[in-house]
Amino acid sequence: MSALDPAAGPLPEPALAAASVGVELLDHDAVPGRTGAGGAPGDLLLLHGFGGDKTQLRPVGDALCGAGSVAVYPSLRAHGDSPKPAWGYSALDFSADLHRFADVLPDELHLVGYSYGGLVAAVSAITWGASRVRSLVVVDQSFDPHPDWHVADEWAEGSLLRWHYDFSHLPDLLERLGIPVLVLAAEGSPNIPAGERERLSRRDSAHFSLAFIEGTHADCHRNTDEITSAMRAFYLHHFGGTNEKESAA
């Protein structure tokens, strides 16, 4: 049974919020699904990219999250009203922030992440496993290292920890866990280079698929109709187009 009743509004208070240990938790919204929306087979956790906040993927969640389900939108650390620590900007740090309030998230989730949020979602899916993460959608995020893309600006630590390290093994781990994965690559974006696109397209796996959407890396997340169309097809293929929560009720 989910820790969250979608009809009840906001998430309950996480256990760490009540502890007097000075732990700062992510700002987030929990939005009940709407009648007339749909396509997602259950509850959603949607993660924005660098420079965005919890509102960035709201149009996608609003379109896909049907009545009886809930969409949760956190602002990642140093974004929106979430805490901004002086350091700690690896994908593991971002994922740990999600774990700190996971006790009040639904028991089963469909993860969606745009750009760096896609990498954080992939790390979280591997950590939580298939019993909790039912599927993963990554929007225009490379898994490969690209050291020449590192920029020593105010995000220098996060940039180094992302681009100097290889995450190309994550799809293999997700496949072994049996978590269906959809990667959406933006046609006008260099963020998933041609060689990586070719390699991903040749993956011989029933659990992995690559599709293309219009736009550049900076604006492809606004292509709501095309993103949600691809995601509905993905959900239909893997879950039969049914809302798992409604079917279990």
C-alpha positions as CSV (number, residue, x, y, z in Angstrom):
1,M,0.0,0.0,0.0
2,S,1.3,3.4,-0.9
3,A,2.4,5.8,1.9
4,L,0.5,8.5,0.0
5,D,-3.2,8.9,-0.6
6,P,-3.5,11.1,-3.7
7,A,-6.8,12.5,-2.6
8,A,-5.1,13.8,0.6
9,G,-3.0,16.5,-1.0
10,P,0.6,17.1,0.0
11,L,2.9,14.3,1.1
12,P,3.0,13.5,4.8
13,E,6.0,14.7,6.8
14,P,9.1,12.5,6.1
15,A,10.6,10.9,9.2
16,L,13.8,12.9,8.8
17,A,11.8,16.2,8.9
18,A,10.7,15.3,12.4
19,A,14.2,14.4,13.6
20,S,16.2,17.0,15.4
21,V,19.3,16.4,13.4
22,G,19.4,19.4,11.1
23,V,18.7,17.5,7.9
24,E,17.5,19.8,5.1
25,L,15.0,18.1,2.7
26,L,14.1,18.9,-0.9
27,D,11.3,21.2,-1.6
28,H,8.7,19.3,-3.7
29,D,5.1,19.3,-4.9
30,A,2.8,16.3,-4.9
31,V,0.0,16.7,-7.5
32,P,-2.9,14.3,-7.7
33,G,-3.7,13.1,-11.2
34,R,-6.6,14.5,-13.1
35,T,-9.6,13.0,-14.8
36,G,-9.0,13.3,-18.6
37,A,-5.3,13.0,-18.2
38,G,-3.5,9.6,-18.4
39,G,-1.1,7.2,-20.0
40,A,1.2,6.6,-17.1
41,P,0.4,3.2,-15.5
42,G,0.9,4.6,-11.9
43,D,2.5,7.2,-9.7
44,L,5.3,9.4,-11.2
45,L,8.5,11.0,-9.9
46,L,9.7,13.7,-12.3
47,L,13.2,15.2,-12.1
48,H,14.2,18.4,-13.8
49,G,17.6,19.3,-15.3
50,F,20.3,21.8,-14.2
51,G,18.9,25.3,-14.1
52,G,15.3,24.1,-13.8
53,D,13.1,23.5,-10.8
54,K,10.1,21.4,-9.8
55,T,7.9,23.2,-12.3
56,Q,10.0,22.3,-15.4
57,L,8.3,18.9,-16.1
58,R,4.9,19.8,-14.7
59,P,3.3,19.9,-18.2
60,V,4.5,16.3,-18.9
61,G,3.2,15.1,-15.5
62,D,-0.1,16.9,-15.9
63,A,-0.7,15.2,-19.2
64,L,0.2,11.7,-18.1
65,C,-0.9,11.4,-14.5
66,G,-4.5,10.2,-14.4
67,A,-7.0,10.2,-11.6
68,G,-6.1,7.9,-8.7
69,S,-2.3,8.5,-9.2
70,V,0.0,11.2,-8.0
71,A,3.0,13.0,-9.7
72,V,5.8,14.2,-7.4
73,Y,8.0,17.0,-8.5
74,P,11.1,17.8,-6.4
75,S,13.4,20.8,-6.8
76,L,16.9,19.2,-6.8
77,R,19.6,20.6,-4.5
78,A,20.6,24.2,-5.2
79,H,17.5,24.6,-7.4
80,G,14.3,26.4,-6.5
81,D,13.7,26.5,-2.8
82,S,15.7,23.4,-2.0
83,P,18.9,23.5,0.1
84,K,22.1,24.7,-1.5
85,P,25.1,23.0,0.2
86,A,28.6,24.3,-0.5
87,W,29.6,21.0,-2.1
88,G,28.1,17.5,-2.9
89,Y,27.0,17.7,-6.5
90,S,27.6,14.2,-7.9
91,A,24.6,12.1,-9.2
92,L,25.0,10.1,-6.0
93,D,24.4,13.2,-3.8
94,F,21.4,14.2,-5.8
95,S,20.0,10.7,-5.6
96,A,20.6,10.5,-1.8
97,D,18.4,13.6,-1.4
98,L,15.5,11.7,-3.0
99,H,16.1,8.8,-0.6
100,R,15.9,11.2,2.4
101,F,12.1,11.6,1.8
102,A,11.4,8.3,0.0
103,D,9.6,7.0,3.1
104,V,6.6,9.1,2.1
105,L,6.7,8.5,-1.6
106,P,4.4,5.9,-3.2
107,D,5.6,2.3,-2.9
108,E,5.9,2.0,-6.7
109,L,7.0,4.7,-9.0
110,H,7.6,5.5,-12.7
111,L,10.7,7.7,-12.9
112,V,11.1,10.5,-15.5
113,G,14.2,12.7,-15.7
114,Y,15.3,15.4,-18.1
115,S,19.0,16.1,-18.7
116,Y,21.0,15.7,-15.5
117,G,17.7,14.7,-13.8
118,G,17.7,11.7,-16.1
119,L,21.1,10.5,-14.7
120,V,19.9,11.1,-11.2
121,A,16.8,9.1,-12.0
122,A,18.8,6.2,-13.4
123,V,21.1,6.1,-10.3
124,S,18.0,6.1,-8.1
125,A,16.3,3.4,-10.1
126,I,19.3,1.1,-9.7
127,T,19.5,1.8,-5.9
128,W,15.8,1.3,-5.3
129,G,15.4,-1.7,-7.7
130,A,12.5,-3.1,-9.7
131,S,10.3,-3.7,-6.7
132,R,9.9,0.1,-6.3
133,V,10.8,1.6,-9.7
134,R,8.5,0.2,-12.4
135,S,10.0,2.1,-15.3
136,L,12.5,4.9,-16.3
137,V,12.3,7.6,-19.0
138,V,15.5,9.6,-19.7
139,V,15.1,12.8,-21.8
140,D,18.2,13.8,-23.7
141,Q,21.0,12.7,-21.3
142,S,24.2,11.0,-22.2
143,F,25.6,8.1,-20.1
144,D,29.1,8.5,-21.6
145,P,32.0,10.5,-20.2
146,H,32.9,13.8,-22.0
147,P,35.8,15.4,-20.1
148,D,36.1,18.2,-22.7
149,W,32.5,19.3,-21.7
150,H,33.6,20.1,-18.2
151,V,33.2,23.8,-17.3
152,A,34.9,25.3,-14.2
153,D,32.1,27.7,-13.3
154,E,29.8,27.8,-10.2
155,W,28.8,24.2,-10.9
156,A,32.5,23.1,-11.3
157,E,32.2,20.2,-8.9
158,G,29.0,18.8,-10.4
159,S,30.4,19.3,-13.9
160,L,33.6,17.5,-13.1
161,L,31.8,14.6,-11.4
162,R,29.4,14.2,-14.3
163,W,31.6,14.6,-17.4
164,H,34.8,13.0,-16.2
165,Y,33.1,9.7,-15.2
166,D,31.6,6.9,-17.2
167,F,27.9,6.0,-16.5
168,S,27.5,3.9,-19.7
169,H,27.1,0.8,-17.6
170,L,23.8,2.0,-16.1
171,P,21.6,0.7,-18.9
172,D,23.2,-2.8,-18.4
173,L,22.4,-2.7,-14.6
174,L,18.8,-1.5,-15.3
175,E,18.4,-4.3,-17.8
176,R,19.6,-6.9,-15.2
177,L,17.1,-5.5,-12.7
178,G,14.3,-5.8,-15.3
179,I,13.4,-2.1,-15.3
180,P,12.1,-0.9,-18.7
181,V,14.0,2.1,-20.0
182,L,13.1,4.7,-22.6
183,V,15.7,7.2,-23.7
184,L,14.4,10.2,-25.7
185,A,17.1,11.9,-27.7
186,A,16.5,15.5,-29.1
187,E,17.2,15.7,-32.8
188,G,18.9,19.1,-32.5
189,S,21.0,18.3,-29.4
190,P,24.6,17.1,-29.2
191,N,24.0,15.9,-25.7
192,I,23.8,12.2,-26.8
193,P,26.5,12.1,-29.5
194,A,26.1,10.1,-32.7
195,G,28.3,7.3,-31.6
196,E,26.4,6.8,-28.4
197,R,23.0,7.0,-30.2
198,E,24.2,4.3,-32.6
199,R,25.3,2.1,-29.7
200,L,22.1,2.6,-27.8
201,S,20.0,1.9,-30.8
202,R,21.8,-1.5,-31.2
203,R,21.0,-2.7,-27.7
204,D,19.4,-6.1,-28.1
205,S,17.0,-5.8,-25.1
206,A,13.3,-6.1,-24.6
207,H,13.7,-3.6,-21.7
208,F,15.5,-0.8,-23.5
209,S,14.3,1.5,-26.3
210,L,15.6,4.7,-27.9
211,A,13.3,7.3,-29.6
212,F,13.8,10.7,-31.0
213,I,12.0,14.0,-30.4
214,E,12.3,17.4,-31.9
215,G,14.2,20.3,-30.4
216,T,17.5,21.3,-28.9
217,H,18.8,20.1,-25.5
218,A,17.7,23.4,-24.0
219,D,14.1,23.4,-25.2
220,C,13.2,19.8,-26.0
221,H,11.5,19.3,-22.6
222,R,8.9,21.9,-23.7
223,N,7.9,19.5,-26.5
224,T,5.2,18.1,-24.3
225,D,3.0,16.5,-27.0
226,E,5.8,14.6,-28.6
227,I,7.3,13.5,-25.3
228,T,4.0,12.3,-23.8
229,S,3.1,10.5,-27.1
230,A,6.4,8.6,-27.0
231,M,5.9,7.8,-23.3
232,R,2.3,6.6,-23.8
233,A,3.6,4.2,-26.5
234,F,6.3,3.0,-24.1
235,Y,3.9,2.5,-21.2
236,L,1.4,0.7,-23.5
237,H,4.1,-1.7,-24.7
238,H,5.4,-2.6,-21.3
239,F,2.2,-2.3,-19.1
240,G,-0.6,-2.8,-21.6
241,G,-2.0,0.7,-21.3
242,T,-3.5,0.0,-17.9
243,N,-3.2,1.9,-14.7
244,E,-1.7,-0.6,-12.4
245,K,-3.2,1.1,-9.3
246,E,-6.7,1.0,-10.8
247,S,-6.3,-2.6,-11.9
248,A,-5.2,-3.6,-8.4
249,A,-8.1,-1.7,-6.7
